[in-house]
Amino acid sequence: QVQLVESGGGLVQPGGSLRLSCAGSGRFFSINVMGWYRQAPGNERELVASITRGGSTNYADSVKGRFTISRDNAENTVYLQMNSLKPEDTAVYYCYAEATSVFNRGMNSWGKGTLVTVSS
């Protein structure tokens, strides 16, 4: 019941920056956790970063110090600021959300993904 739409992916050179956005909409009571996963070709999907409604964050070791996750609770939007990008960051990035429905049920939702390519 939560629709997630990602934006901001694209092609950047190593050392460059991108900012991903993901907006949630639909029928829900609240979105408790939002975050980003990524999946590179041939690899498993992995958690990049997550953030709770209260602002607690968690990052994969590979992106600590380079990526920053944030959210706008009022707009049900999560962002991922990616700096000092490396070729190994190349992947499809998927937004996800853990929400509570209007009937007090847990819901997990995924966006369709946005491609980030880091290459010279």
N, CA, C and O of each residue as an XYZ file, in Angstrom:
480
protein
N       0.810     -1.215      0.000
C       0.000      0.000      0.000
C       0.842      1.264      0.000
O       0.303      2.364     -0.114
N       2.144      1.124      0.124
C       3.051      2.256      0.026
C       3.748      2.180     -1.323
O       4.471      1.225     -1.607
N       3.529      3.167     -2.132
C       4.212      3.260     -3.403
C       5.464      4.104     -3.230
O       5.412      5.202     -2.676
N       6.583      3.587     -3.705
C       7.865      4.257     -3.570
C       8.423      4.554     -4.948
O       8.506      3.671     -5.802
N       8.798      5.786     -5.154
C       9.327      6.223     -6.431
C      10.702      6.832     -6.208
O      10.844      7.842     -5.519
N      11.718      6.202     -6.803
C      13.082      6.689     -6.680
C      13.419      7.638     -7.826
O      12.830      7.578     -8.905
N      14.372      8.502     -7.560
C      14.889      9.383     -8.589
C      16.313      9.783     -8.221
O      16.731      9.644     -7.071
N      17.044     10.274     -9.197
C      18.373     10.797     -8.949
C      19.517      9.951     -9.450
O      20.667     10.389     -9.407
N      19.239      8.752     -9.923
C      20.300      7.921    -10.441
C      20.842      8.452    -11.755
O      20.243      9.318    -12.392
N      21.980      7.919    -12.142
C      22.584      8.349    -13.385
C      24.025      7.914    -13.485
O      24.493      7.068    -12.723
N      24.719      8.505    -14.437
C      26.124      8.206    -14.695
C      26.993      9.320    -14.135
O      26.791     10.494    -14.447
N      27.957      8.947    -13.308
C      28.894      9.913    -12.738
C      30.299      9.347    -12.802
O      30.491      8.133    -12.882
N      31.278     10.236    -12.766
C      32.669      9.823    -12.745
C      33.109      9.461    -11.336
O      32.532      9.954    -10.366
N      34.114      8.615    -11.204
C      34.645      8.334     -9.873
C      35.011      9.615     -9.145
O      35.588     10.533     -9.727
N      34.667      9.666     -7.865
C      34.888     10.857     -7.068
C      33.740     11.834     -7.100
O      33.726     12.799     -6.336
N      32.789     11.606     -7.959
C      31.647     12.488     -8.070
C      30.582     12.195     -7.037
O      30.756     11.353     -6.157
N      29.476     12.905     -7.160
C      28.391     12.799     -6.194
C      27.050     12.652     -6.890
O      26.854     13.118     -8.012
N      26.145     12.002     -6.205
C      24.757     11.900     -6.620
C      23.888     11.958     -5.383
O      24.313     11.582     -4.290
N      22.681     12.429     -5.562
C      21.712     12.440     -4.487
C      20.460     11.713     -4.946
O      19.782     12.150     -5.877
N      20.162     10.615     -4.297
C      18.973      9.848     -4.598
C      17.819     10.297     -3.713
O      18.009     10.649     -2.549
N      16.640     10.277     -4.278
C      15.435     10.613     -3.538
C      14.418      9.500     -3.713
O      14.385      8.823     -4.741
N      13.596      9.324     -2.702
C      12.526      8.334     -2.760
C      11.331      8.882     -2.008
O      11.416      9.183     -0.818
N      10.228      9.007     -2.705
C       9.006      9.533     -2.117
C       7.970      8.425     -1.952
O       7.692      7.671     -2.886
N       7.416      8.341     -0.771
C       6.386      7.364     -0.487
C       5.004      7.980     -0.542
O       4.797      9.120     -0.128
N       4.071      7.216     -1.056
C       2.695      7.666     -1.119
C       1.774      6.461     -1.017
O       2.213      5.319     -1.156
N       0.507      6.719     -0.774
C      -0.457      5.642     -0.686
C      -1.230      5.664      0.609
O      -1.338      6.692      1.277
N      -1.769      4.503      0.952
C      -2.593      4.380      2.143
C      -1.793      3.715      3.252
O      -1.485      2.525      3.183
N      -1.464      4.480      4.256
C      -0.727      3.967      5.389
C      -0.885      4.913      6.561
O      -1.259      6.075      6.402
N      -0.592      4.392      7.743
C      -0.640      5.225      8.931
C       0.665      5.981      9.124
O       0.662      7.182      9.394
N       1.767      5.281      8.986
C       3.062      5.909      9.137
C       4.126      5.036      8.483
O       3.950      3.829      8.316
N       5.217      5.667      8.123
C       6.388      4.952      7.643
C       7.437      5.011      8.747
O       7.901      6.091      9.113
N       7.802      3.868      9.266
C       8.666      3.796     10.428
C      10.147      3.781     10.069
O      10.959      4.441     10.717
N      10.485      3.037      9.053
C      11.867      2.920      8.612
C      11.910      3.089      7.098
O      11.072      2.544      6.379
N      12.877      3.833      6.629
C      13.127      3.948      5.202
C      14.604      3.701      4.963
O      15.434      3.911      5.847
N      14.916      3.258      3.777
C      16.305      3.001      3.498
C      16.559      2.679      2.048
O      15.678      2.771      1.193
N      17.797      2.297      1.803
C      18.252      1.988      0.464
C      19.011      0.672      0.449
O      19.876      0.425      1.290
N      18.677     -0.154     -0.504
C      19.440     -1.338     -0.837
C      20.038     -1.142     -2.220
O      19.601     -0.280     -2.981
N      21.027     -1.940     -2.531
C      21.572     -1.909     -3.874
C      21.935     -3.311     -4.319
O      22.212     -4.194     -3.507
N      21.926     -3.491     -5.619
C      22.269     -4.776     -6.197
C      23.104     -4.545     -7.446
O      22.631     -3.991     -8.438
N      24.337     -4.976     -7.378
C      25.231     -4.896     -8.520
C      25.069     -6.148     -9.368
O      24.620     -7.179     -8.867
N      25.424     -6.075    -10.636
C      25.304     -7.249    -11.497
C      26.033     -8.459    -10.924
O      27.215     -8.380    -10.588
N      25.327     -9.564    -10.816
C      25.909    -10.784    -10.296
C      25.992    -10.878     -8.791
O      26.422    -11.901     -8.260
N      25.591     -9.836     -8.095
C      25.672     -9.817     -6.642
C      24.294     -9.900     -6.011
O      23.271     -9.708     -6.669
N      24.294    -10.192     -4.721
C      23.059    -10.191     -3.963
C      22.697     -8.768     -3.556
O      23.562     -7.897     -3.456
N      21.428     -8.551     -3.328
C      20.987     -7.257     -2.858
C      21.484     -7.036     -1.428
O      21.365     -7.917     -0.577
N      22.037     -5.860     -1.178
C      22.593     -5.567      0.124
C      22.068     -4.240      0.649
O      21.748     -3.327     -0.113
N      21.988     -4.160      1.964
C      21.566     -2.924      2.605
C      22.677     -1.894      2.502
O      23.833     -2.178      2.817
N      22.321     -0.702      2.062
C      23.260      0.404      1.990
C      23.134      1.282      3.220
O      24.125      1.563      3.894
N      21.926      1.711      3.509
C      21.684      2.582      4.647
C      20.209      2.560      4.990
O      19.360      2.325      4.129
N      19.915      2.804      6.242
C      18.537      2.900      6.692
C      18.426      3.992      7.733
O      19.413      4.399      8.345
N      17.213      4.453      7.918
C      16.969      5.508      8.890
C      15.583      5.324      9.477
O      14.620      5.068      8.755
N      15.491      5.456     10.781
C      14.208      5.360     11.459
C      13.506      6.698     11.437
O      14.086      7.716     11.060
N      12.253      6.686     11.844
C      11.499      7.925     11.896
C      12.140      8.915     12.862
O      12.054     10.127     12.665
N      12.778      8.397     13.900
C      13.439      9.249     14.868
C      14.818      9.710     14.466
O      15.435     10.504     15.176
N      15.319      9.226     13.335
C      16.593      9.701     12.826
C      17.785      8.805     13.081
O      18.905      9.174     12.729
N      17.589      7.645     13.677
C      18.695      6.717     13.870
C      19.091      6.099     12.536
O      18.234      5.658     11.771
N      20.380      6.068     12.261
C      20.863      5.609     10.964
C      21.748      4.386     11.095
O      22.331      4.121     12.147
N      21.831      3.659     10.012
C      22.697      2.502      9.914
C      23.264      2.464      8.504
O      22.535      2.660      7.531
N      24.566      2.210      8.394
C      25.233      2.201      7.107
C      26.031      0.926      6.910
O      26.563      0.351      7.860
N      26.104      0.502      5.675
C      27.041     -0.545      5.326
C      28.461     -0.022      5.507
O      28.732      1.156      5.277
N      29.362     -0.904      5.919
C      30.740     -0.482      6.148
C      31.366      0.131      4.897
O      32.193      1.038      4.993
N      30.978     -0.353      3.750
C      31.579      0.096      2.510
C      31.234      1.535      2.142
O      31.903      2.134      1.299
N      30.201      2.097      2.761
C      29.780      3.451      2.405
C      29.917      4.435      3.545
O      29.653      5.624      3.362
N      30.320      3.981      4.709
C      30.467      4.875      5.849
C      31.476      5.978      5.548
O      32.559      5.728      5.020
N      31.099      7.185      5.892
C      31.953      8.330      5.633
C      31.783      8.935      4.267
O      32.287     10.028      4.008
N      31.084      8.250      3.385
C      30.868      8.751      2.033
C      29.400      9.033      1.735
O      29.074      9.989      1.031
N      28.521      8.200      2.273
C      27.092      8.342      2.025
C      26.404      8.879      3.276
O      26.825      8.599      4.399
N      25.356      9.644      3.069
C      24.553     10.150      4.162
C      23.083      9.956      3.838
O      22.606     10.395      2.791
N      22.369      9.301      4.736
C      20.945      9.105      4.557
C      20.190     10.098      5.431
O      20.606     10.402      6.549
N      19.096     10.590      4.917
C      18.254     11.510      5.663
C      16.817     11.316      5.212
O      16.557     10.661      4.203
N      15.893     11.885      5.957
C      14.488     11.750      5.579
C      13.702     12.975      5.999
O      14.058     13.693      6.933
N      12.639     13.179      5.283
C      11.678     14.221      5.588
C      10.390     13.503      5.952
O       9.662     13.046      5.072
N      10.112     13.404      7.225
C       8.951     12.649      7.677
C       7.640     13.236      7.161
O       6.715     12.503      6.808
N       7.573     14.551      7.122
C       6.348     15.191      6.672
C       6.037     14.864      5.218
O       4.871     14.802      4.829
N       7.074     14.653      4.417
C       6.888     14.360      3.005
C       7.048     12.877      2.687
O       6.944     12.485      1.524
N       7.297     12.047      3.696
C       7.506     10.613      3.494
C       8.570     10.352      2.442
O       8.404      9.511      1.559
N       9.643     11.078      2.553
C      10.705     11.020      1.570
C      12.037     10.715      2.247
O      12.344     11.246      3.315
N      12.813      9.857      1.613
C      14.144      9.529      2.094
C      15.149      9.905      1.014
O      14.873      9.798     -0.181
N      16.318     10.345      1.462
C      17.372     10.767      0.558
C      18.646      9.993      0.847
O      18.876      9.533      1.966
N      19.452      9.862     -0.165
C      20.775      9.287      0.000
C      21.768     10.156     -0.747
O      21.817     10.155     -1.977
N      22.555     10.897      0.013
C      23.615     11.702     -0.563
C      24.857     10.838     -0.689
O      25.380     10.337      0.306
N      25.320     10.668     -1.902
C      26.445      9.800     -2.185
C      27.606     10.646     -2.681
O      27.533     11.251     -3.750
N      28.670     10.685     -1.903
C      29.864     11.432     -2.249
C      31.037     10.485     -2.449
O      31.001      9.325     -2.038
N      32.067     11.001     -3.083
C      33.276     10.217     -3.328
C      32.946      8.859     -3.921
O      33.435      7.828     -3.458
N      32.129      8.870     -4.928
C      31.654      7.622     -5.512
C      32.785      6.835     -6.157
O      33.710      7.397     -6.743
N      32.681      5.530     -6.032
C      33.651      4.603     -6.571
C      32.984      3.703     -7.595
O      31.769      3.509     -7.546
N      33.753      3.151     -8.517
C      33.156      2.222     -9.478
C      32.400      1.076     -8.823
O      31.394      0.612     -9.360
N      32.868      0.617     -7.675
C      32.198     -0.474     -6.993
C      30.854     -0.082     -6.401
O      30.117     -0.944     -5.920
N      30.522      1.203     -6.426
C      29.198      1.646     -6.016
C      28.161      1.453     -7.117
O      26.965      1.622     -6.882
N      28.610      1.104     -8.299
C      27.698      0.895     -9.411
C      26.707     -0.212     -9.083
O      27.098     -1.331     -8.751
N      25.442      0.104     -9.178
C      24.391     -0.852     -8.841
C      23.037     -0.223     -9.121
O      22.925      0.977     -9.370
N      22.025     -1.056     -9.074
C      20.662     -0.556     -9.017
C      20.327     -0.331     -7.557
O      20.460     -1.237     -6.734
N      19.899      0.858     -7.242
C      19.576      1.220     -5.874
C      18.066      1.185     -5.689
O      17.313      1.788     -6.454
N      17.645      0.468     -4.659
C      16.233      0.274     -4.382
C      15.845      0.942     -3.075
O      16.484      0.735     -2.043
N      14.823      1.722     -3.130
C      14.260      2.307     -1.931
C      13.344      1.290     -1.252
O      12.655      0.521     -1.924
N      13.340      1.290      0.064
C      12.397      0.439      0.779
C      11.811      1.188      1.965
O      12.379      2.165      2.454
N      10.676      0.711      2.405
C      10.010      1.323      3.541
C       9.321      0.262      4.374
O       8.750     -0.693      3.848
N       9.383      0.444      5.668
C       8.641     -0.373      6.616
C       7.568      0.516      7.215
O       7.860      1.465      7.942
N       6.337      0.198      6.901
C       5.231      1.065      7.266
C       4.215      0.330      8.123
O       4.197     -0.899      8.195
N       3.386      1.110      8.761
C       2.242      0.606      9.502
C       0.978      1.025      8.767
O       0.789      2.203      8.462
N       0.122      0.066      8.488
C      -1.102      0.369      7.765
C      -2.105      1.048      8.675
O      -1.915      1.132      9.888
N      -3.173      1.529      8.069
C      -4.244      2.156      8.842
C      -4.954      1.142      9.719
O      -5.688      1.528     10.629
N      -4.752     -0.147      9.470
C      -5.314     -1.214     10.296
C      -4.285     -1.789     11.260
O      -4.472     -2.882     11.794
N      -3.211     -1.062     11.480
C      -2.166     -1.437     12.422
C      -1.462     -2.734     12.018
O      -1.171     -3.582     12.861
N      -1.202     -2.874     10.751
C      -0.459     -4.009     10.233
C       0.852     -3.538      9.633
O       0.936     -2.443      9.077
N       1.857     -4.362      9.748
C       3.139     -4.042      9.172
C       3.160     -4.263      7.675
O       2.571     -5.218      7.168
N       3.836     -3.384      6.976
C       3.955     -3.469      5.531
C       5.381     -3.137      5.122
O       5.975     -2.183      5.623
N       5.917     -3.918      4.223
C       7.209     -3.634      3.621
C       7.009     -3.337      2.139
O       6.301     -4.062      1.441
N       7.629     -2.282      1.677
C       7.455     -1.856      0.301
C       8.800     -1.597     -0.348
O       9.771     -1.237      0.318
N       8.844     -1.785     -1.660
C      10.052     -1.588     -2.450
C       9.760     -0.712     -3.646
O       8.700     -0.803     -4.264
N      10.715      0.133     -3.959
C      10.655      0.852     -5.208
C      11.145     -0.021     -6.341
O      11.644     -1.123     -6.111
N      11.006      0.458     -7.547
C      11.423     -0.328     -8.704
C      12.904     -0.208     -9.002
O      13.430     -0.968     -9.815
N      13.588      0.724     -8.364
C      15.019      0.860     -8.501
C      15.448      1.977     -9.430
O      14.737      2.340    -10.366
N      16.623      2.513     -9.153
C      17.232      3.512    -10.009
C      18.707      3.157    -10.184
O      19.390      2.821     -9.217
N      19.185      3.233    -11.405
C      20.534      2.786    -11.724
C      21.549      3.882    -11.461
O      21.395      5.019    -11.908
N      22.589      3.517    -10.725
C      23.735      4.388    -10.496
C      24.948      3.738    -11.145
O      25.303      2.604    -10.821
N      25.573      4.454    -12.052
C      26.763      3.960    -12.728
C      27.913      4.915    -12.478
O      27.828      6.101    -12.796
N      28.985      4.394    -11.909
C      30.173      5.193    -11.610
C      31.289      4.707    -12.525
O      31.819      3.610    -12.350
N      31.630      5.519    -13.477
C      32.612      5.118    -14.473
C      33.222      6.349    -15.121
O      32.569      7.381    -15.275
N      34.484      6.219    -15.495
C      35.156      7.286    -16.217
C      35.034      7.098    -17.718
O      35.547      7.913    -18.486
